[in-house]
């Protein structure tokens, strides 16, 4: 009769620091072997984080027009830390006129450790907050470093269309694509992997400006656990 046992690994997980380190097969504390996706396991471990640009019923005013140094959301990834974006969602509440709107997300090896703008609180996706993110987050950047040099990639362009009319939340929308757009890691067989030092930038630009909300969620691990 076989007796198979596994090591529990929910909150505290031992990571190998090279490709030949033996590691335990993980299980929940009731002995159920992990069959969930890896990202779900990281969330259970407290290694998934997120930010809100705007919250509750209060949107933020986005920067008018596209400026490479002024993303609406900016995540700084320090040396020794790696993040994988999981979700980016942009919701626009009010536009001032008919105009082309661009929603873009870019990964880059360029990092700005002190961008001007609103400092954001990074929240753990576990409510008991067993870990703290080593990244920093800024919204509505006023002075920053353009990420479009070195190794960079626009991995998502949510929309680049013309808003058919100036609208606000009290006006019926003609198309949800004009008021909300999102990217999810499930849409990418090869997800972005930002190995620090690096950055994640998200823009939502309209020529005359707009107000709205942005949600960014990511998984965060020590770089030596994967590279």
Protein Blocks (a to p, Z undefined) as FASTA:
>chain_A
ZZddddddfklccddfbfkbccdddddfkopacfbdfklmmmmnopaccddehehjbccd
ddehjafklcfbdcdddehiacddfbdcdddfbdcbdcdddddddddfbdcfbbgddddd
dddfbfnlpaccfbdcdehifbdcdfkgcjdddfbdfbacdcfbdcdfkbccfbfklmgc
cddfklpmbacddddddddddddddfkopadddddddddddfklmZZ
